[in-house]
Amino acid sequence: MFIKNTWYVACMPNEIDGKPLGRQICGERIAFYRGVEGKVAAVEDFCPHRGAALSLGFVENGNLVCGYHGLVMGCDGKTVAMPMQRVGGFPCIKNYPVVEKYGFIWVWPGNPEKADESLIPHLDWAVSDEWAYGGDMFHVNCDYRLMIDNLMDLTHEAYVHADSIGQEEIDESPPDTNVDGDKVVTSRYMNEITAPPFWKAGMRANGIDESAVVDRWQISRFSPPSHVLIDVGVALTGKGGMDADPKDRARGIVVGFITPETENSHWYFWGMARNFKADDAELTERTKVRQGEIFTQDLSVLEAQQRNLDDHPERRLLMLNIDAGGVQSRRVIDRLVKAEQEENATASA
């Protein structure tokens, strides 16, 4: 169940430096590469000659050359040439709208006529010198919606991440969920607490006494098709929380771009944007490493959860108030998928 007429993060720029990349997105196998003048291109990962994966080939003069028999494919999906062969009548393969922006490669797997670059979400932290970002990508063997559930309900931090971002006050602070059109926001505030280990490190890095009493916030924001950005941090108690003077807080944005591969697997582009000590490259790297360790803990839980769901499809999952963010996000996805399917059915009638 995927929304197709939308932008997904397909890969990071360094993944296509020097060679093509094959990646399955929303059930479609796509070859990504740099074409003329280094501009990113994306075509169906299927050679029209014998069905070989074009991503196993190489780039030459801005075209993608099949590594099986040397067929040359243009960025527009049209065959250009093939050694000693006449291929002008070969059928075109699908090409995809693709954009390089904010440090990611974005792809539109649906109707190319509907692709609009302005629909790529604006990322303030990606274009501001006041922010630093470090992140990476995981391949996760579970339904992409399980990851959305995970990021929209941070109650699990008290148990899965007890050694880093978890603390007992999470269980004692009920979340609040609101829906605004296609956007879902779940917020949790913990006031007059001691920061957990991860945020104590952030306080130290920003010159704040790590033993000081703080106010903590977690604001998970879902937007379709599957993006979750979480405003997180701590500030000295009584200083205004996330609106406190930067010298009195440690604030970040947990970045989660979740791209479906199949019904039961996805690509998870994760990271953290930080708006304190933005010029400290060593801190950015340390934060990235720690975030990677935290997210790895989630993977074990989610992949085991998927195995259980596969083994017991007849079982109904229970819903509590803490699940509201994930539940509402799924409702948005369901509604948009249904609308897209109805539109496609009408167009083909």
N, C-alpha and C positions, 0 to 999 in steps of 0.2 A: 504494500500500500504506500505508494510514493506520489508526492506532488511533482509533476514533471515541468510545468511552465514556471520555472523559478531558477534562481542562481544557487548553485552549490559550490563550496570549495572543493576543487578537484585535486590539487596538489600544491606543493610549495615550489617556488621558482627553481631552487637548486636541484629538484628532482628531474628536471628536463634539461639541465646544462650538459651539453655534449652528446646526448643520445635521447631517443624517444622513450616515452613511458606508457606502458599499457595499464589501464585501470578500469575496473568495472564500476559503473555508477548507475544507480537505479535500474539495475539489471542490464544495462547496455555497456558493451565492451568498447572502450574509446582509446585511441592512440593520441597522446599529446606530444608536441615537439615544437621547436623553434623554427619557423619558416624564414621567409625573406626578411632581411635586416633584423633578425632575432625576434620577430613578432611571434607570439605564441599562436599555435594552430591546434585544431582537434578534429579528427576524422574517425569514422567507424574503424575499429581495429580488425578489418577483414579485407584481405586482398581479393579483388574481384576475379583474379585468375584461378587460384586453387584454394582460396579460403584461408591462407596463412595469416598469422598475426603480423600486421604491419609494424607493430611496436618492436618487433624483434629485428627490424631492419636498421637503416641509418639515414641521416639527413645529408642531402647533397644539393647545392645550389638552391636552397630553400624548399626543396621537395622531399617527400618521404619515399625512400627506396626500399622495396620489399626485400628482405634478406633471404628469400627462398629462390626466386628466379629473376630478380632485378627489375621488376615492374616499378615504374616511377609514378608516384601519386602526387597530385597537386593539392594545395591547401583547401581547394574548393570541392574536393572529392572526385575530381575528374582525372582519368588516366592520362599521363603526359607522354610516356614512351615505355618501350621495353626492348632490350637488345634483340635485333634480328626479327622482330615481330611487328605486325600491324595491329595496333590496339585502339585505333580511333573510335571503334564502335563499342568498346567496352562500356557497360553500364556504370553510372556514377554511384559512388557510395555516399553515405550520409556524412555531412560535415556539421560541426556544432559551433554555435556562438560561444566565444571564449574571450575572457578579459583578464589581464594582469593588473591587479590593483590591491593596495594595502598590504603588499607582501605575500599575496596568495594568487593562485590561478583559479578563476571562477569559470564554471561551465553551465550552460543552459541545456538540459537534456530533452526539453519538450519542443513545442512548435517554434522553429527559429523566427517566424514572422512576429512572434510576441516578445522576443528578447529585447529588453530595454536596459542599457547599462545603468541608468539612473535608479533602477530598482535594487542594485547592489547596496546593502545597508552601509550607511556612512559610519565610519569608525574614527571617532575623534582621537582616540589614543594612538592611532596609526599615523597621524599626520601632525602630531604636536611634539615639539622638543621637550615638553614637560613630562613626557611619558617614555618609559622604556618597555620593550617587549621581548620575551623569550618564550619559545614554545617548540613543539614537535608534533609528530603524528603517530597514532597507533592504529593497527588493524584489529578490530574487535569482533569476535564471533558471537554476536547477539543482535537481535532486532534493534534498530536504531532508536526506537521509541523507549526501550528500556534505559538507554543512556539519558534520554530526555527526562524520564522519571527520576533518575538518579540525581541529576543536576537541579531539578525543580523541587526536590525534597532533600534538604541537607541534614535531616535528622540522623541519617546514617553516620555522619561524621563522628558522633559520640562513641561509635562502636567500631567502624571500619578504620577510622583515622585517629584513634585515641592517642597515638604518640606524636601527633603533629597539629592538627586543626580541631580535633575533637575535645569536648569538655562537657561536664554534666549539666551545665546551664542550658545547653541546647535543648535537652529534654524538658527543661522547666520553662521554656519560652515558646509559646505556641506561634506557629506561622500564620500569616494573613495573606490570602490570595485574592487577586482582583483581575478581571478580564476587561480589556478595552479593545473591542473589535477583534482583530487577529492576534493581539498581543496578550500575554499572560504574565503577571508579576506576582511572585511570592516573596514576602518580606519577613524577616525575623530580626528582632532587636534584643540584645542582652546588655543591660546596664549595670554598672558598678560591679564589675567582675575582674578577675585576674586573667590576663591573656594566656592562651594555650601556647605551646612551644614554637610553632611556626610564626605566630604574631609577636612573640617575645623577641625573636630574631629580627623581625621587621622593625620593632621599636628600637632595638639596639642600633640597627643600621641607620636609623633616622635621628639618633642622638637622644632618644627618650628612655627614661628609666624603665627597664622591663618589669620591675616589681610594682609599678604604679597601677592604681585602679583605673580601669578603662571602660568605655562603652563600645560594644561590638555590634556590627550590622552585617547582614547577608541579604542581598536583594537580587533574586534570580529573575531574569527577564527572558522569556521565550518569545521568539518571532519566527514565523514560518519561512522556509519549510521545516527547519530543524536546528535553528541557531539558539544557543543559550549563553548569555553573557551575565556574569554575576558580579555585582558591585560588593566588595568585601573590605573589611578593615577594622581597625580599632583606633579610638581617640581617647585622650585623657578625659576622664569623667567630667561632665559639665562644660566641656569646651565646644559642644555643637555637633558631636558625632561625625558623620561623613562631611559635614560642612565646616568642620573645625579648621583653624589655621593649619597649613601643611606642616608646620613645625611641631604641632601637637597631635599629629595622627600618622598612621601608616595605612595607606589605602591602595587597593588594586582592583583590577577587573579580571576575573577568571574567564578565560576565553574558551568557548566550546562550539566549534563548527562541526556538526555531525552529518556525514554524508553517507546515505545508504549505498551499500554494494549490492546485496541481495536481500531477501526477506529476513534473513537471519544473520546478517553480517554488515558491518559498516566501517567507514574510515573516520577516525576521531582526531580532528585537528585541535590540539589543546595548547594552552599557554597561560601566561599571566602578564598583563600590562600593569606597570607600577608607576605611580606619579610622585615618588620621592627618590632622591638620589639617582635621577634618571641617567646621569653621566657615568655611573659606576658600573662598568662592564663586568667586573668580577661579581658584584652583587646580582646582576642579571643572570649570569651563568649559574650561580649558587641557587638562586630562586628557581630557575628552570629545572635543575637537577632534583631539587626537593619536590617540586610540583610533579615531576615525572614519577618519583617514588610514590607519591600520594595517589596519582591516577592509576598506577599499576595495581595498587590495592583494590581499586574499583573493578578493574578488569577481571580479576579472579572471581569476584562476587557475581558480576553480570554474566560472565560466560557460564558459570555453574547454574545460575538462574535460568538461562536459556536452555540448558540441557534438561533441567527439571520440567520446564514448560513443554519442550519437545516430547518428553516421555509421558506427560500427563495432560494432553490437550483438553481433556474433559473437565479439568478442574477450573473452577472460577476463582479469580483473584479477589481478595477482599479489599475494600476501600475504606480508609480512615481520613480524618480531617487533614492529616499531614500529607496525604496523597493528592490534595486538591490541585496543586500546580501541575502535576503530571497528567491528571485526569482532564483538566481543562485544556491543556496543550494538545492532548490526543483528540479532543472534540474539535478543536480548530483544524487539525490535520484531516480528520474524517470529513468535515464539512467542505474543505477546499478540494480534497480528492474527489468527493462526490460531484461537486460543481464542475470540475474539470472533465470527469467522465461523461457527465450529461452533455456538456458542450461538445465533446468529441463525437458523441453519438448523434447529436443533432447535425453536426457538420458532415458526417458520413452518410446521413439518411438520404 
